[in-house]
Amino acid sequence: MQNAAKPVSAVIPAAFSPREGGGGIQRREAPIIRHLGHAEYAPIYDAMRRFTAERGDSTPDEFWLLEHPPIYTVGIAGRPEHFPRASNVPIERIDRGGQITYHGPGQAIVYALVDLARRGIKVGAMVRLIEQAVIDTLDAYGVRAERKSGAPGVYVDGAKIAALGLRVRRGCCYHGVALNVNMDLAPFAAIDPCGYPGLAVTQTSALGIDADAKELGDALARNIARLLERTDDDHR
């Protein structure tokens, strides 16, 4: 039985009001990692935007780890020809980059709320950093993954295993990355994933990785944090 999605207030009350740091620039402070369990999409989306709008110069960065109930999300470049041919799964238009993708139980999602300007990182570099974190996470389990030129995300033998998209406001990014772990992949067949007709998708459970979405999400978040720290070192 799938776990029921909990409302945001039941996951971590007041978690989405940005907390100011102890003063001064917080470039080297490790991001706060929050485990939110199963949560509905719309309240989390609203919370990310509110967090980003209200955060200050010294607000620590945060990673939100969670799983969503079944939903398609469509980025600002989304075109109707890529939408589901027939599906009862709801569709949500949002403000990240990219086209359409699917989220559902058994997928490890890491939302990265990061002050890019404070860390001296361009959005393209942040995308590559997240991709590398996915590659490093899978490599730790003996799976070789790679990027594809011109097609953001991470792939294993040509099949997409992780999709990502970001939005930047006031120099800060939100949204993040979704890693397929042990989920129903059928809803991907009803769309053109990320705008690519016929794109194959895969997941870690099909590749011999015996780890659930919570474990892999945590490993992925810690790898993103590690790479951010390395970037900070480069700016010292």
Residue pairs with C-beta under 8 A, 6 or more apart in sequence:
2 38
2 69
2 105
3 37
3 38
3 67
3 105
4 38
5 38
5 39
5 40
5 68
5 69
6 37
6 38
6 39
7 39
7 40
7 43
8 15
8 16
8 39
8 40
8 43
8 44
8 47
11 36
11 37
11 39
12 34
12 36
15 34
15 36
15 47
16 47
16 50
16 51
17 51
17 54
18 51
18 54
18 55
18 56
18 59
19 59
19 60
20 56
20 58
20 59
21 29
21 58
21 59
21 60
22 58
23 58
24 58
25 57
25 58
25 118
26 58
26 59
26 60
26 118
27 118
27 119
27 120
27 232
27 235
28 229
28 232
29 60
29 61
30 225
30 229
31 60
31 61
31 62
31 63
31 112
31 114
31 221
31 224
31 225
31 228
32 60
32 61
32 62
32 63
33 62
33 63
33 65
33 218
33 221
33 222
33 225
34 62
34 63
34 64
34 65
35 65
35 66
35 214
35 217
35 218
36 44
36 64
36 65
36 66
37 66
37 67
38 66
38 67
38 68
38 69
38 105
39 66
39 67
39 68
40 68
40 69
41 68
41 69
41 71
41 73
41 92
41 103
42 92
44 64
44 66
44 68
44 111
45 92
45 94
48 64
48 111
48 113
48 174
48 175
49 95
49 174
51 62
51 113
51 174
52 113
52 169
52 170
52 172
52 174
53 169
53 170
55 113
55 115
55 172
57 118
59 115
61 112
61 113
61 114
61 115
61 228
62 113
63 110
63 111
63 112
63 113
63 176
63 221
63 224
63 225
64 109
64 110
64 111
64 113
64 176
65 108
65 109
65 110
65 214
65 217
65 218
65 221
66 109
66 111
66 217
67 103
67 104
67 105
67 106
67 107
67 108
67 109
67 213
68 103
68 104
68 105
68 107
68 109
69 104
69 105
70 89
70 90
70 102
70 103
70 104
70 105
70 187
71 89
71 90
71 91
71 92
71 102
71 103
71 104
72 83
72 84
72 87
72 89
72 90
72 91
72 92
72 100
72 101
72 102
72 103
72 187
72 191
73 91
73 92
73 93
73 94
73 96
73 100
73 101
73 103
74 83
74 91
74 92
74 93
74 94
74 99
74 100
75 94
75 95
75 96
75 97
75 98
75 99
75 100
75 165
76 94
76 95
76 96
76 97
76 98
77 97
77 98
77 99
77 195
78 93
78 98
78 99
78 100
78 195
79 99
79 195
81 192
82 99
82 100
82 191
82 192
82 195
82 197
83 91
83 100
83 191
84 91
84 187
84 190
84 191
85 190
85 191
86 190
87 187
87 190
89 102
89 187
89 190
91 100
94 175
95 167
96 165
96 166
96 167
96 175
97 165
97 166
97 167
98 152
98 163
98 165
98 194
98 195
99 192
99 194
99 195
100 191
100 192
100 193
100 194
100 195
101 163
101 165
101 178
101 191
101 193
101 194
102 187
102 188
102 191
102 193
103 109
103 178
104 183
104 184
104 187
105 183
105 184
105 213
106 180
106 181
106 182
106 183
106 184
106 203
106 213
107 178
107 179
107 180
107 181
107 183
107 213
108 178
108 179
108 181
108 213
108 214
108 216
108 217
108 220
109 176
109 177
109 178
109 179
109 217
110 176
110 177
110 179
110 217
110 220
110 221
110 224
111 174
111 175
111 176
112 126
112 130
112 166
112 173
112 174
112 175
112 176
112 177
112 224
113 172
113 173
113 174
114 121
114 126
114 172
114 173
114 228
115 171
115 172
116 122
116 123
116 126
116 168
116 171
116 172
116 173
117 171
117 172
118 171
119 228
119 231
119 232
119 235
120 231
120 235
121 129
121 228
121 231
123 166
123 168
123 173
125 231
126 166
126 173
127 152
127 164
127 166
128 147
129 224
129 227
129 228
129 231
130 164
130 176
130 177
130 224
131 147
131 152
131 153
131 154
131 162
131 164
132 227
133 177
133 220
133 223
133 224
133 226
133 227
134 145
134 154
134 161
134 162
134 177
134 179
134 220
134 223
135 145
135 146
135 147
135 154
136 223
136 227
137 179
137 216
137 219
137 220
137 223
138 144
138 145
138 154
138 156
138 161
138 204
138 207
138 209
139 145
140 219
141 204
141 208
141 209
141 211
142 208
143 156
143 204
143 207
143 208
143 209
144 156
145 154
145 155
145 156
145 161
145 162
146 154
146 155
146 156
147 153
147 154
147 155
148 155
151 194
151 196
152 163
152 164
152 165
152 194
153 160
153 162
153 163
153 164
153 194
154 160
154 161
154 162
155 161
156 202
156 207
157 202
158 200
159 200
159 201
159 202
160 193
160 194
160 199
160 200
160 201
160 202
161 179
161 180
161 201
161 202
161 203
161 204
161 207
162 177
162 178
162 179
162 180
163 177
163 178
163 193
163 194
164 175
164 176
164 177
164 178
165 175
165 176
166 173
166 174
166 175
166 176
167 173
167 174
167 175
177 220
179 204
179 213
179 216
179 217
179 220
180 201
180 202
180 203
180 204
181 203
181 204
181 205
181 209
181 211
181 212
181 213
181 216
182 203
182 204
182 205
182 212
182 213
183 203
185 201
185 202
185 203
188 201
192 198
192 199
193 199
193 201
204 211
204 216
209 216
211 219
